[in-house]
Amino acid sequence: MKKIRKGDQVIVLSGRDKGRRGAVIQVLPTGHVLVESVNMAKKHSRGNPQAGKPGGIIEKEVPLPISKVAIFNPAAKKGDRVGIKTLKDGKRVRFFKSNGEMLDA
């Protein structure tokens, strides 16, 4: 079970976007995550008139290493570590390490 999933609210721990929050768009198998509106890069693209595609400068998200983000804990209002525990019925759930509150219940 992955500790960070698509749709989770995360906060960036280090780098030029330190402290910025956003939702996870995609978790890549390389150990990176795409976070909306974080780690933006400009890409120059050539237009294609036959396909009706205009050229110009496009801003897009670039993957961040998963170690540079932490799940945002709304109760503590900061990033928190996540653990995994098994309930009595055999279901595995994620929980915040600081206060024990469950993420998926």
Phi and psi restraints in degrees (range 20) as a CNS / XPLOR table:
assign (resid 1 and name C) (resid 2 and name N)
       (resid 2 and name CA) (resid 2 and name C) 1.0 -79.3 20.0 2
assign (resid 2 and name N) (resid 2 and name CA)
       (resid 2 and name C) (resid 3 and name N) 1.0 145.0 20.0 2
assign (resid 2 and name C) (resid 3 and name N)
       (resid 3 and name CA) (resid 3 and name C) 1.0 -82.2 20.0 2
assign (resid 3 and name N) (resid 3 and name CA)
       (resid 3 and name C) (resid 4 and name N) 1.0 -27.0 20.0 2
assign (resid 3 and name C) (resid 4 and name N)
       (resid 4 and name CA) (resid 4 and name C) 1.0 -119.4 20.0 2
assign (resid 4 and name N) (resid 4 and name CA)
       (resid 4 and name C) (resid 5 and name N) 1.0 129.1 20.0 2
assign (resid 4 and name C) (resid 5 and name N)
       (resid 5 and name CA) (resid 5 and name C) 1.0 -125.1 20.0 2
assign (resid 5 and name N) (resid 5 and name CA)
       (resid 5 and name C) (resid 6 and name N) 1.0 167.7 20.0 2
assign (resid 5 and name C) (resid 6 and name N)
       (resid 6 and name CA) (resid 6 and name C) 1.0 -60.4 20.0 2
assign (resid 6 and name N) (resid 6 and name CA)
       (resid 6 and name C) (resid 7 and name N) 1.0 133.7 20.0 2
assign (resid 6 and name C) (resid 7 and name N)
       (resid 7 and name CA) (resid 7 and name C) 1.0 95.5 20.0 2
assign (resid 7 and name N) (resid 7 and name CA)
       (resid 7 and name C) (resid 8 and name N) 1.0 -13.5 20.0 2
assign (resid 7 and name C) (resid 8 and name N)
       (resid 8 and name CA) (resid 8 and name C) 1.0 -69.0 20.0 2
assign (resid 8 and name N) (resid 8 and name CA)
       (resid 8 and name C) (resid 9 and name N) 1.0 144.7 20.0 2
assign (resid 8 and name C) (resid 9 and name N)
       (resid 9 and name CA) (resid 9 and name C) 1.0 -83.7 20.0 2
assign (resid 9 and name N) (resid 9 and name CA)
       (resid 9 and name C) (resid 10 and name N) 1.0 123.2 20.0 2
assign (resid 9 and name C) (resid 10 and name N)
       (resid 10 and name CA) (resid 10 and name C) 1.0 -124.7 20.0 2
assign (resid 10 and name N) (resid 10 and name CA)
       (resid 10 and name C) (resid 11 and name N) 1.0 161.1 20.0 2
assign (resid 10 and name C) (resid 11 and name N)
       (resid 11 and name CA) (resid 11 and name C) 1.0 -124.5 20.0 2
assign (resid 11 and name N) (resid 11 and name CA)
       (resid 11 and name C) (resid 12 and name N) 1.0 139.8 20.0 2
assign (resid 11 and name C) (resid 12 and name N)
       (resid 12 and name CA) (resid 12 and name C) 1.0 -81.9 20.0 2
assign (resid 12 and name N) (resid 12 and name CA)
       (resid 12 and name C) (resid 13 and name N) 1.0 130.7 20.0 2
assign (resid 12 and name C) (resid 13 and name N)
       (resid 13 and name CA) (resid 13 and name C) 1.0 -90.1 20.0 2
assign (resid 13 and name N) (resid 13 and name CA)
       (resid 13 and name C) (resid 14 and name N) 1.0 -30.1 20.0 2
assign (resid 13 and name C) (resid 14 and name N)
       (resid 14 and name CA) (resid 14 and name C) 1.0 -151.4 20.0 2
assign (resid 14 and name N) (resid 14 and name CA)
       (resid 14 and name C) (resid 15 and name N) 1.0 164.2 20.0 2
assign (resid 14 and name C) (resid 15 and name N)
       (resid 15 and name CA) (resid 15 and name C) 1.0 102.6 20.0 2
assign (resid 15 and name N) (resid 15 and name CA)
       (resid 15 and name C) (resid 16 and name N) 1.0 -170.9 20.0 2
assign (resid 15 and name C) (resid 16 and name N)
       (resid 16 and name CA) (resid 16 and name C) 1.0 -70.3 20.0 2
assign (resid 16 and name N) (resid 16 and name CA)
       (resid 16 and name C) (resid 17 and name N) 1.0 -20.8 20.0 2
assign (resid 16 and name C) (resid 17 and name N)
       (resid 17 and name CA) (resid 17 and name C) 1.0 -101.7 20.0 2
assign (resid 17 and name N) (resid 17 and name CA)
       (resid 17 and name C) (resid 18 and name N) 1.0 22.5 20.0 2
assign (resid 17 and name C) (resid 18 and name N)
       (resid 18 and name CA) (resid 18 and name C) 1.0 -55.2 20.0 2
assign (resid 18 and name N) (resid 18 and name CA)
       (resid 18 and name C) (resid 19 and name N) 1.0 131.2 20.0 2
assign (resid 18 and name C) (resid 19 and name N)
       (resid 19 and name CA) (resid 19 and name C) 1.0 91.6 20.0 2
assign (resid 19 and name N) (resid 19 and name CA)
       (resid 19 and name C) (resid 20 and name N) 1.0 -10.4 20.0 2
assign (resid 19 and name C) (resid 20 and name N)
       (resid 20 and name CA) (resid 20 and name C) 1.0 -81.0 20.0 2
assign (resid 20 and name N) (resid 20 and name CA)
       (resid 20 and name C) (resid 21 and name N) 1.0 144.8 20.0 2
assign (resid 20 and name C) (resid 21 and name N)
       (resid 21 and name CA) (resid 21 and name C) 1.0 -113.5 20.0 2
assign (resid 21 and name N) (resid 21 and name CA)
       (resid 21 and name C) (resid 22 and name N) 1.0 154.2 20.0 2
assign (resid 21 and name C) (resid 22 and name N)
       (resid 22 and name CA) (resid 22 and name C) 1.0 -175.1 20.0 2
assign (resid 22 and name N) (resid 22 and name CA)
       (resid 22 and name C) (resid 23 and name N) 1.0 170.0 20.0 2
assign (resid 22 and name C) (resid 23 and name N)
       (resid 23 and name CA) (resid 23 and name C) 1.0 -90.9 20.0 2
assign (resid 23 and name N) (resid 23 and name CA)
       (resid 23 and name C) (resid 24 and name N) 1.0 145.9 20.0 2
assign (resid 23 and name C) (resid 24 and name N)
       (resid 24 and name CA) (resid 24 and name C) 1.0 -74.7 20.0 2
assign (resid 24 and name N) (resid 24 and name CA)
       (resid 24 and name C) (resid 25 and name N) 1.0 123.9 20.0 2
assign (resid 24 and name C) (resid 25 and name N)
       (resid 25 and name CA) (resid 25 and name C) 1.0 -85.5 20.0 2
assign (resid 25 and name N) (resid 25 and name CA)
       (resid 25 and name C) (resid 26 and name N) 1.0 -41.9 20.0 2
assign (resid 25 and name C) (resid 26 and name N)
       (resid 26 and name CA) (resid 26 and name C) 1.0 -156.3 20.0 2
assign (resid 26 and name N) (resid 26 and name CA)
       (resid 26 and name C) (resid 27 and name N) 1.0 141.4 20.0 2
assign (resid 26 and name C) (resid 27 and name N)
       (resid 27 and name CA) (resid 27 and name C) 1.0 -106.4 20.0 2
assign (resid 27 and name N) (resid 27 and name CA)
       (resid 27 and name C) (resid 28 and name N) 1.0 119.9 20.0 2
assign (resid 27 and name C) (resid 28 and name N)
       (resid 28 and name CA) (resid 28 and name C) 1.0 -90.7 20.0 2
assign (resid 28 and name N) (resid 28 and name CA)
       (resid 28 and name C) (resid 29 and name N) 1.0 150.7 20.0 2
assign (resid 28 and name C) (resid 29 and name N)
       (resid 29 and name CA) (resid 29 and name C) 1.0 -68.0 20.0 2
assign (resid 29 and name N) (resid 29 and name CA)
       (resid 29 and name C) (resid 30 and name N) 1.0 -11.6 20.0 2
assign (resid 29 and name C) (resid 30 and name N)
       (resid 30 and name CA) (resid 30 and name C) 1.0 -82.2 20.0 2
assign (resid 30 and name N) (resid 30 and name CA)
       (resid 30 and name C) (resid 31 and name N) 1.0 -0.1 20.0 2
assign (resid 30 and name C) (resid 31 and name N)
       (resid 31 and name CA) (resid 31 and name C) 1.0 89.8 20.0 2
assign (resid 31 and name N) (resid 31 and name CA)
       (resid 31 and name C) (resid 32 and name N) 1.0 24.8 20.0 2
assign (resid 31 and name C) (resid 32 and name N)
       (resid 32 and name CA) (resid 32 and name C) 1.0 -120.5 20.0 2
assign (resid 32 and name N) (resid 32 and name CA)
       (resid 32 and name C) (resid 33 and name N) 1.0 160.2 20.0 2
assign (resid 32 and name C) (resid 33 and name N)
       (resid 33 and name CA) (resid 33 and name C) 1.0 -131.1 20.0 2
assign (resid 33 and name N) (resid 33 and name CA)
       (resid 33 and name C) (resid 34 and name N) 1.0 149.2 20.0 2
assign (resid 33 and name C) (resid 34 and name N)
       (resid 34 and name CA) (resid 34 and name C) 1.0 -102.3 20.0 2
assign (resid 34 and name N) (resid 34 and name CA)
       (resid 34 and name C) (resid 35 and name N) 1.0 123.6 20.0 2
assign (resid 34 and name C) (resid 35 and name N)
       (resid 35 and name CA) (resid 35 and name C) 1.0 -116.1 20.0 2
assign (resid 35 and name N) (resid 35 and name CA)
       (resid 35 and name C) (resid 36 and name N) 1.0 133.0 20.0 2
assign (resid 35 and name C) (resid 36 and name N)
       (resid 36 and name CA) (resid 36 and name C) 1.0 -65.6 20.0 2
assign (resid 36 and name N) (resid 36 and name CA)
       (resid 36 and name C) (resid 37 and name N) 1.0 133.7 20.0 2
assign (resid 36 and name C) (resid 37 and name N)
       (resid 37 and name CA) (resid 37 and name C) 1.0 61.7 20.0 2
assign (resid 37 and name N) (resid 37 and name CA)
       (resid 37 and name C) (resid 38 and name N) 1.0 23.3 20.0 2
assign (resid 37 and name C) (resid 38 and name N)
       (resid 38 and name CA) (resid 38 and name C) 1.0 -127.9 20.0 2
assign (resid 38 and name N) (resid 38 and name CA)
       (resid 38 and name C) (resid 39 and name N) 1.0 141.9 20.0 2
assign (resid 38 and name C) (resid 39 and name N)
       (resid 39 and name CA) (resid 39 and name C) 1.0 59.2 20.0 2
assign (resid 39 and name N) (resid 39 and name CA)
       (resid 39 and name C) (resid 40 and name N) 1.0 53.2 20.0 2
assign (resid 39 and name C) (resid 40 and name N)
       (resid 40 and name CA) (resid 40 and name C) 1.0 -79.7 20.0 2
assign (resid 40 and name N) (resid 40 and name CA)
       (resid 40 and name C) (resid 41 and name N) 1.0 143.9 20.0 2
assign (resid 40 and name C) (resid 41 and name N)
       (resid 41 and name CA) (resid 41 and name C) 1.0 -133.8 20.0 2
assign (resid 41 and name N) (resid 41 and name CA)
       (resid 41 and name C) (resid 42 and name N) 1.0 149.8 20.0 2
assign (resid 41 and name C) (resid 42 and name N)
       (resid 42 and name CA) (resid 42 and name C) 1.0 -95.1 20.0 2
assign (resid 42 and name N) (resid 42 and name CA)
       (resid 42 and name C) (resid 43 and name N) 1.0 133.0 20.0 2
assign (resid 42 and name C) (resid 43 and name N)
       (resid 43 and name CA) (resid 43 and name C) 1.0 -121.3 20.0 2
assign (resid 43 and name N) (resid 43 and name CA)
       (resid 43 and name C) (resid 44 and name N) 1.0 126.8 20.0 2
assign (resid 43 and name C) (resid 44 and name N)
       (resid 44 and name CA) (resid 44 and name C) 1.0 -88.8 20.0 2
assign (resid 44 and name N) (resid 44 and name CA)
       (resid 44 and name C) (resid 45 and name N) 1.0 125.1 20.0 2
assign (resid 44 and name C) (resid 45 and name N)
       (resid 45 and name CA) (resid 45 and name C) 1.0 -123.9 20.0 2
assign (resid 45 and name N) (resid 45 and name CA)
       (resid 45 and name C) (resid 46 and name N) 1.0 140.9 20.0 2
assign (resid 45 and name C) (resid 46 and name N)
       (resid 46 and name CA) (resid 46 and name C) 1.0 -84.3 20.0 2
assign (resid 46 and name N) (resid 46 and name CA)
       (resid 46 and name C) (resid 47 and name N) 1.0 138.7 20.0 2
assign (resid 46 and name C) (resid 47 and name N)
       (resid 47 and name CA) (resid 47 and name C) 1.0 -74.7 20.0 2
assign (resid 47 and name N) (resid 47 and name CA)
       (resid 47 and name C) (resid 48 and name N) 1.0 157.0 20.0 2
assign (resid 47 and name C) (resid 48 and name N)
       (resid 48 and name CA) (resid 48 and name C) 1.0 -131.6 20.0 2
assign (resid 48 and name N) (resid 48 and name CA)
       (resid 48 and name C) (resid 49 and name N) 1.0 99.2 20.0 2
assign (resid 48 and name C) (resid 49 and name N)
       (resid 49 and name CA) (resid 49 and name C) 1.0 -64.2 20.0 2
assign (resid 49 and name N) (resid 49 and name CA)
       (resid 49 and name C) (resid 50 and name N) 1.0 -28.6 20.0 2
assign (resid 49 and name C) (resid 50 and name N)
       (resid 50 and name CA) (resid 50 and name C) 1.0 -68.6 20.0 2
assign (resid 50 and name N) (resid 50 and name CA)
       (resid 50 and name C) (resid 51 and name N) 1.0 -34.6 20.0 2
assign (resid 50 and name C) (resid 51 and name N)
       (resid 51 and name CA) (resid 51 and name C) 1.0 -91.1 20.0 2
assign (resid 51 and name N) (resid 51 and name CA)
       (resid 51 and name C) (resid 52 and name N) 1.0 -4.5 20.0 2
assign (resid 51 and name C) (resid 52 and name N)
       (resid 52 and name CA) (resid 52 and name C) 1.0 73.0 20.0 2
assign (resid 52 and name N) (resid 52 and name CA)
       (resid 52 and name C) (resid 53 and name N) 1.0 26.6 20.0 2
assign (resid 52 and name C) (resid 53 and name N)
       (resid 53 and name CA) (resid 53 and name C) 1.0 -102.9 20.0 2
assign (resid 53 and name N) (resid 53 and name CA)
       (resid 53 and name C) (resid 54 and name N) 1.0 118.9 20.0 2
assign (resid 53 and name C) (resid 54 and name N)
       (resid 54 and name CA) (resid 54 and name C) 1.0 -77.2 20.0 2
assign (resid 54 and name N) (resid 54 and name CA)
       (resid 54 and name C) (resid 55 and name N) 1.0 153.2 20.0 2
assign (resid 54 and name C) (resid 55 and name N)
       (resid 55 and name CA) (resid 55 and name C) 1.0 -91.1 20.0 2
assign (resid 55 and name N) (resid 55 and name CA)
       (resid 55 and name C) (resid 56 and name N) 1.0 175.4 20.0 2
assign (resid 55 and name C) (resid 56 and name N)
       (resid 56 and name CA) (resid 56 and name C) 1.0 144.1 20.0 2
assign (resid 56 and name N) (resid 56 and name CA)
       (resid 56 and name C) (resid 57 and name N) 1.0 -165.4 20.0 2
assign (resid 56 and name C) (resid 57 and name N)
       (resid 57 and name CA) (resid 57 and name C) 1.0 -104.4 20.0 2
assign (resid 57 and name N) (resid 57 and name CA)
       (resid 57 and name C) (resid 58 and name N) 1.0 123.2 20.0 2
assign (resid 57 and name C) (resid 58 and name N)
       (resid 58 and name CA) (resid 58 and name C) 1.0 -111.2 20.0 2
assign (resid 58 and name N) (resid 58 and name CA)
       (resid 58 and name C) (resid 59 and name N) 1.0 133.8 20.0 2
assign (resid 58 and name C) (resid 59 and name N)
       (resid 59 and name CA) (resid 59 and name C) 1.0 -97.3 20.0 2
assign (resid 59 and name N) (resid 59 and name CA)
       (resid 59 and name C) (resid 60 and name N) 1.0 130.6 20.0 2
assign (resid 59 and name C) (resid 60 and name N)
       (resid 60 and name CA) (resid 60 and name C) 1.0 -142.3 20.0 2
assign (resid 60 and name N) (resid 60 and name CA)
       (resid 60 and name C) (resid 61 and name N) 1.0 159.4 20.0 2
assign (resid 60 and name C) (resid 61 and name N)
       (resid 61 and name CA) (resid 61 and name C) 1.0 -75.8 20.0 2
assign (resid 61 and name N) (resid 61 and name CA)
       (resid 61 and name C) (resid 62 and name N) 1.0 142.4 20.0 2
assign (resid 61 and name C) (resid 62 and name N)
       (resid 62 and name CA) (resid 62 and name C) 1.0 -113.6 20.0 2
assign (resid 62 and name N) (resid 62 and name CA)
       (resid 62 and name C) (resid 63 and name N) 1.0 141.6 20.0 2
assign (resid 62 and name C) (resid 63 and name N)
       (resid 63 and name CA) (resid 63 and name C) 1.0 -60.9 20.0 2
assign (resid 63 and name N) (resid 63 and name CA)
       (resid 63 and name C) (resid 64 and name N) 1.0 143.7 20.0 2
assign (resid 63 and name C) (resid 64 and name N)
       (resid 64 and name CA) (resid 64 and name C) 1.0 -110.6 20.0 2
assign (resid 64 and name N) (resid 64 and name CA)
       (resid 64 and name C) (resid 65 and name N) 1.0 147.1 20.0 2
assign (resid 64 and name C) (resid 65 and name N)
       (resid 65 and name CA) (resid 65 and name C) 1.0 -63.0 20.0 2
assign (resid 65 and name N) (resid 65 and name CA)
       (resid 65 and name C) (resid 66 and name N) 1.0 141.0 20.0 2
assign (resid 65 and name C) (resid 66 and name N)
       (resid 66 and name CA) (resid 66 and name C) 1.0 -63.8 20.0 2
assign (resid 66 and name N) (resid 66 and name CA)
       (resid 66 and name C) (resid 67 and name N) 1.0 -22.9 20.0 2
assign (resid 66 and name C) (resid 67 and name N)
       (resid 67 and name CA) (resid 67 and name C) 1.0 -73.5 20.0 2
assign (resid 67 and name N) (resid 67 and name CA)
       (resid 67 and name C) (resid 68 and name N) 1.0 -15.3 20.0 2
assign (resid 67 and name C) (resid 68 and name N)
       (resid 68 and name CA) (resid 68 and name C) 1.0 -91.4 20.0 2
assign (resid 68 and name N) (resid 68 and name CA)
       (resid 68 and name C) (resid 69 and name N) 1.0 1.9 20.0 2
assign (resid 68 and name C) (resid 69 and name N)
       (resid 69 and name CA) (resid 69 and name C) 1.0 -124.7 20.0 2
assign (resid 69 and name N) (resid 69 and name CA)
       (resid 69 and name C) (resid 70 and name N) 1.0 153.1 20.0 2
assign (resid 69 and name C) (resid 70 and name N)
       (resid 70 and name CA) (resid 70 and name C) 1.0 -134.2 20.0 2
assign (resid 70 and name N) (resid 70 and name CA)
       (resid 70 and name C) (resid 71 and name N) 1.0 148.1 20.0 2
assign (resid 70 and name C) (resid 71 and name N)
       (resid 71 and name CA) (resid 71 and name C) 1.0 -67.5 20.0 2
assign (resid 71 and name N) (resid 71 and name CA)
       (resid 71 and name C) (resid 72 and name N) 1.0 136.1 20.0 2
assign (resid 71 and name C) (resid 72 and name N)
       (resid 72 and name CA) (resid 72 and name C) 1.0 -81.0 20.0 2
assign (resid 72 and name N) (resid 72 and name CA)
       (resid 72 and name C) (resid 73 and name N) 1.0 126.7 20.0 2
assign (resid 72 and name C) (resid 73 and name N)
       (resid 73 and name CA) (resid 73 and name C) 1.0 -98.3 20.0 2
assign (resid 73 and name N) (resid 73 and name CA)
       (resid 73 and name C) (resid 74 and name N) 1.0 110.6 20.0 2
assign (resid 73 and name C) (resid 74 and name N)
       (resid 74 and name CA) (resid 74 and name C) 1.0 -66.4 20.0 2
assign (resid 74 and name N) (resid 74 and name CA)
       (resid 74 and name C) (resid 75 and name N) 1.0 -26.9 20.0 2
assign (resid 74 and name C) (resid 75 and name N)
       (resid 75 and name CA) (resid 75 and name C) 1.0 -70.6 20.0 2
assign (resid 75 and name N) (resid 75 and name CA)
       (resid 75 and name C) (resid 76 and name N) 1.0 -42.3 20.0 2
assign (resid 75 and name C) (resid 76 and name N)
       (resid 76 and name CA) (resid 76 and name C) 1.0 -90.3 20.0 2
assign (resid 76 and name N) (resid 76 and name CA)
       (resid 76 and name C) (resid 77 and name N) 1.0 -12.4 20.0 2
assign (resid 76 and name C) (resid 77 and name N)
       (resid 77 and name CA) (resid 77 and name C) 1.0 57.7 20.0 2
assign (resid 77 and name N) (resid 77 and name CA)
       (resid 77 and name C) (resid 78 and name N) 1.0 37.9 20.0 2
assign (resid 77 and name C) (resid 78 and name N)
       (resid 78 and name CA) (resid 78 and name C) 1.0 -157.2 20.0 2
assign (resid 78 and name N) (resid 78 and name CA)
       (resid 78 and name C) (resid 79 and name N) 1.0 173.6 20.0 2
assign (resid 78 and name C) (resid 79 and name N)
       (resid 79 and name CA) (resid 79 and name C) 1.0 -69.7 20.0 2
assign (resid 79 and name N) (resid 79 and name CA)
       (resid 79 and name C) (resid 80 and name N) 1.0 148.2 20.0 2
assign (resid 79 and name C) (resid 80 and name N)
       (resid 80 and name CA) (resid 80 and name C) 1.0 -141.1 20.0 2
assign (resid 80 and name N) (resid 80 and name CA)
       (resid 80 and name C) (resid 81 and name N) 1.0 154.7 20.0 2
assign (resid 80 and name C) (resid 81 and name N)
       (resid 81 and name CA) (resid 81 and name C) 1.0 -80.8 20.0 2
assign (resid 81 and name N) (resid 81 and name CA)
       (resid 81 and name C) (resid 82 and name N) 1.0 158.0 20.0 2
assign (resid 81 and name C) (resid 82 and name N)
       (resid 82 and name CA) (resid 82 and name C) 1.0 -124.3 20.0 2
assign (resid 82 and name N) (resid 82 and name CA)
       (resid 82 and name C) (resid 83 and name N) 1.0 138.5 20.0 2
assign (resid 82 and name C) (resid 83 and name N)
       (resid 83 and name CA) (resid 83 and name C) 1.0 -120.0 20.0 2
assign (resid 83 and name N) (resid 83 and name CA)
       (resid 83 and name C) (resid 84 and name N) 1.0 168.5 20.0 2
assign (resid 83 and name C) (resid 84 and name N)
       (resid 84 and name CA) (resid 84 and name C) 1.0 -125.1 20.0 2
assign (resid 84 and name N) (resid 84 and name CA)
       (resid 84 and name C) (resid 85 and name N) 1.0 131.0 20.0 2
assign (resid 84 and name C) (resid 85 and name N)
       (resid 85 and name CA) (resid 85 and name C) 1.0 -134.9 20.0 2
assign (resid 85 and name N) (resid 85 and name CA)
       (resid 85 and name C) (resid 86 and name N) 1.0 157.8 20.0 2
assign (resid 85 and name C) (resid 86 and name N)
       (resid 86 and name CA) (resid 86 and name C) 1.0 -102.9 20.0 2
assign (resid 86 and name N) (resid 86 and name CA)
       (resid 86 and name C) (resid 87 and name N) 1.0 129.7 20.0 2
assign (resid 86 and name C) (resid 87 and name N)
       (resid 87 and name CA) (resid 87 and name C) 1.0 -79.7 20.0 2
assign (resid 87 and name N) (resid 87 and name CA)
       (resid 87 and name C) (resid 88 and name N) 1.0 172.6 20.0 2
assign (resid 87 and name C) (resid 88 and name N)
       (resid 88 and name CA) (resid 88 and name C) 1.0 -63.8 20.0 2
assign (resid 88 and name N) (resid 88 and name CA)
       (resid 88 and name C) (resid 89 and name N) 1.0 -29.3 20.0 2
assign (resid 88 and name C) (resid 89 and name N)
       (resid 89 and name CA) (resid 89 and name C) 1.0 -83.4 20.0 2
assign (resid 89 and name N) (resid 89 and name CA)
       (resid 89 and name C) (resid 90 and name N) 1.0 3.7 20.0 2
assign (resid 89 and name C) (resid 90 and name N)
       (resid 90 and name CA) (resid 90 and name C) 1.0 93.8 20.0 2
assign (resid 90 and name N) (resid 90 and name CA)
       (resid 90 and name C) (resid 91 and name N) 1.0 -3.3 20.0 2
assign (resid 90 and name C) (resid 91 and name N)
       (resid 91 and name CA) (resid 91 and name C) 1.0 -79.8 20.0 2
assign (resid 91 and name N) (resid 91 and name CA)
       (resid 91 and name C) (resid 92 and name N) 1.0 136.3 20.0 2
assign (resid 91 and name C) (resid 92 and name N)
       (resid 92 and name CA) (resid 92 and name C) 1.0 -96.2 20.0 2
assign (resid 92 and name N) (resid 92 and name CA)
       (resid 92 and name C) (resid 93 and name N) 1.0 132.7 20.0 2
assign (resid 92 and name C) (resid 93 and name N)
       (resid 93 and name CA) (resid 93 and name C) 1.0 -131.7 20.0 2
assign (resid 93 and name N) (resid 93 and name CA)
       (resid 93 and name C) (resid 94 and name N) 1.0 155.3 20.0 2
assign (resid 93 and name C) (resid 94 and name N)
       (resid 94 and name CA) (resid 94 and name C) 1.0 -93.1 20.0 2
assign (resid 94 and name N) (resid 94 and name CA)
       (resid 94 and name C) (resid 95 and name N) 1.0 147.9 20.0 2
assign (resid 94 and name C) (resid 95 and name N)
       (resid 95 and name CA) (resid 95 and name C) 1.0 -142.9 20.0 2
assign (resid 95 and name N) (resid 95 and name CA)
       (resid 95 and name C) (resid 96 and name N) 1.0 155.1 20.0 2
assign (resid 95 and name C) (resid 96 and name N)
       (resid 96 and name CA) (resid 96 and name C) 1.0 -77.1 20.0 2
assign (resid 96 and name N) (resid 96 and name CA)
       (resid 96 and name C) (resid 97 and name N) 1.0 134.3 20.0 2
assign (resid 96 and name C) (resid 97 and name N)
       (resid 97 and name CA) (resid 97 and name C) 1.0 -70.6 20.0 2
assign (resid 97 and name N) (resid 97 and name CA)
       (resid 97 and name C) (resid 98 and name N) 1.0 -29.6 20.0 2
assign (resid 97 and name C) (resid 98 and name N)
       (resid 98 and name CA) (resid 98 and name C) 1.0 -72.9 20.0 2
assign (resid 98 and name N) (resid 98 and name CA)
       (resid 98 and name C) (resid 99 and name N) 1.0 -42.7 20.0 2
assign (resid 98 and name C) (resid 99 and name N)
       (resid 99 and name CA) (resid 99 and name C) 1.0 -122.4 20.0 2
assign (resid 99 and name N) (resid 99 and name CA)
       (resid 99 and name C) (resid 100 and name N) 1.0 -0.7 20.0 2
assign (resid 99 and name C) (resid 100 and name N)
       (resid 100 and name CA) (resid 100 and name C) 1.0 76.9 20.0 2
assign (resid 100 and name N) (resid 100 and name CA)
       (resid 100 and name C) (resid 101 and name N) 1.0 4.2 20.0 2
assign (resid 100 and name C) (resid 101 and name N)
       (resid 101 and name CA) (resid 101 and name C) 1.0 -69.8 20.0 2
assign (resid 101 and name N) (resid 101 and name CA)
       (resid 101 and name C) (resid 102 and name N) 1.0 138.2 20.0 2
assign (resid 101 and name C) (resid 102 and name N)
       (resid 102 and name CA) (resid 102 and name C) 1.0 -83.8 20.0 2
assign (resid 102 and name N) (resid 102 and name CA)
       (resid 102 and name C) (resid 103 and name N) 1.0 142.4 20.0 2
assign (resid 102 and name C) (resid 103 and name N)
       (resid 103 and name CA) (resid 103 and name C) 1.0 -85.5 20.0 2
assign (resid 103 and name N) (resid 103 and name CA)
       (resid 103 and name C) (resid 104 and name N) 1.0 -48.9 20.0 2
assign (resid 103 and name C) (resid 104 and name N)
       (resid 104 and name CA) (resid 104 and name C) 1.0 -110.8 20.0 2
assign (resid 104 and name N) (resid 104 and name CA)
       (resid 104 and name C) (resid 105 and name N) 1.0 108.3 20.0 2
